[in-house]
Amino acid sequence: MHRALMTGMAALGVLLGVAALPAPARAETCDDLWYARNEIYKAQGYCFRTQRGISAFGNAGCQYDNVEDVPLSNSQRRSIAEIQREERARRCPR
């Protein structure tokens, strides 16, 4: 039983380690990167204009039509910049 507990704890550590990675490090595709970036905007009240954004996130409760007006923390800005760098590196469609 002690061995099973240790194995379970090791597995949990691996899972927590993966969950702690920034979004771009976990992203497998350009779609993953797009979703991670826009999920940040949605959480802060952005009103999507594209059909893709509206289909994925909807516009219920949105408050900001202009992406520059969305109130983002420094951490969120860094995450978005990192995601955009990865999107450029992967040559994701805009």
C-alpha contacts under 8 A as a table, 3 or more apart, distances in Angstrom:
res1	aa1	res2	aa2	distance
1	M	4	A	5.05
1	M	5	L	6.26
2	H	5	L	5.14
2	H	6	M	6.30
3	R	6	M	5.10
3	R	7	T	6.16
4	A	7	T	5.04
4	A	8	G	6.10
5	L	8	G	5.09
5	L	9	M	6.14
6	M	9	M	5.07
6	M	10	A	6.11
7	T	10	A	5.08
7	T	11	A	6.21
8	G	11	A	5.09
8	G	12	L	6.20
9	M	12	L	5.00
9	M	13	G	6.20
10	A	13	G	5.04
10	A	14	V	6.36
11	A	14	V	5.13
11	A	15	L	6.29
12	L	15	L	5.05
12	L	16	L	6.08
13	G	16	L	5.11
13	G	17	G	5.99
14	V	17	G	5.05
14	V	18	V	6.30
15	L	18	V	5.22
15	L	19	A	6.22
16	L	19	A	5.00
16	L	20	A	6.15
17	G	20	A	5.16
17	G	21	L	6.75
18	V	21	L	5.46
18	V	26	R	7.55
21	L	25	A	6.16
21	L	26	R	6.64
22	P	25	A	5.54
22	P	26	R	6.78
22	P	79	S	7.56
23	A	26	R	5.28
23	A	27	A	6.06
23	A	33	L	7.43
23	A	36	A	6.49
23	A	79	S	7.72
23	A	83	I	7.33
24	P	27	A	4.92
24	P	33	L	6.25
24	P	36	A	7.98
24	P	82	E	7.11
24	P	83	I	5.50
24	P	86	E	6.61
27	A	30	C	7.66
27	A	32	D	5.23
27	A	33	L	5.84
28	E	32	D	6.29
28	E	33	L	7.91
29	T	32	D	5.11
29	T	33	L	6.54
30	C	33	L	5.06
30	C	34	W	6.12
30	C	87	E	6.52
30	C	90	R	7.40
30	C	92	C	5.52
30	C	93	P	7.86
31	D	34	W	4.99
31	D	35	Y	6.07
32	D	35	Y	5.15
32	D	36	A	6.11
33	L	36	A	5.13
33	L	37	R	6.16
33	L	83	I	6.22
33	L	86	E	7.86
33	L	87	E	6.75
34	W	37	R	5.33
34	W	38	N	6.15
34	W	87	E	7.97
35	Y	38	N	5.23
35	Y	39	E	5.82
36	A	39	E	5.15
36	A	40	I	6.74
36	A	83	I	7.80
37	R	40	I	5.57
37	R	41	Y	6.94
37	R	79	S	7.80
37	R	80	I	5.66
37	R	83	I	6.45
37	R	84	Q	7.88
38	N	41	Y	4.98
38	N	42	K	6.09
38	N	53	G	7.73
39	E	42	K	5.04
39	E	43	A	6.18
39	E	57	F	7.77
40	I	43	A	5.27
40	I	44	Q	6.59
40	I	76	Q	7.06
40	I	80	I	7.81
41	Y	44	Q	5.23
41	Y	45	G	6.47
41	Y	46	Y	5.38
41	Y	67	V	7.86
41	Y	70	V	7.18
42	K	45	G	5.19
42	K	46	Y	5.16
42	K	47	C	7.46
42	K	57	F	6.91
42	K	62	C	7.63
43	A	46	Y	7.58
44	Q	70	V	6.43
44	Q	71	P	6.58
44	Q	72	L	7.10
45	G	61	G	6.85
45	G	62	C	4.45
45	G	63	Q	5.09
45	G	64	Y	6.00
45	G	70	V	6.90
46	Y	59	N	7.78
46	Y	62	C	5.41
46	Y	63	Q	6.03
46	Y	64	Y	4.80
46	Y	65	D	6.28
46	Y	66	N	7.52
46	Y	67	V	6.65
46	Y	70	V	6.27
47	C	59	N	5.45
47	C	62	C	4.97
47	C	63	Q	6.38
47	C	64	Y	5.57
47	C	65	D	5.13
47	C	66	N	7.82
48	F	51	Q	7.99
48	F	53	G	5.43
48	F	54	I	5.59
48	F	57	F	7.96
48	F	58	G	7.38
48	F	59	N	6.38
48	F	65	D	7.36
49	R	53	G	6.81
49	R	54	I	6.81
50	T	53	G	5.25
50	T	54	I	6.19
51	Q	54	I	5.07
51	Q	55	S	5.83
52	R	55	S	5.17
52	R	56	A	6.12
53	G	56	A	5.17
53	G	57	F	5.85
53	G	58	G	7.00
54	I	57	F	5.32
54	I	58	G	4.29
54	I	59	N	6.22
55	S	58	G	5.79
59	N	62	C	5.31
64	Y	67	V	6.93
64	Y	69	D	6.25
64	Y	70	V	5.96
65	D	69	D	7.67
66	N	69	D	5.43
66	N	70	V	7.08
67	V	70	V	5.45
72	L	75	S	7.93
72	L	76	Q	5.76
72	L	77	R	6.21
73	S	76	Q	5.10
73	S	77	R	6.23
74	N	77	R	5.03
74	N	78	R	6.18
75	S	78	R	5.11
75	S	79	S	6.20
76	Q	79	S	5.00
76	Q	80	I	6.13
77	R	80	I	5.16
77	R	81	A	6.12
78	R	81	A	5.07
78	R	82	E	6.08
79	S	82	E	5.08
79	S	83	I	6.13
80	I	83	I	5.06
80	I	84	Q	6.09
81	A	84	Q	5.06
81	A	85	R	6.15
82	E	85	R	5.09
82	E	86	E	6.30
83	I	86	E	5.10
83	I	87	E	6.12
84	Q	87	E	4.88
84	Q	88	R	6.16
85	R	88	R	5.16
85	R	89	A	6.13
86	E	89	A	4.92
86	E	90	R	6.09
87	E	90	R	5.19
87	E	91	R	5.92
87	E	92	C	5.14
88	R	91	R	4.76
88	R	92	C	6.18
89	A	92	C	7.83
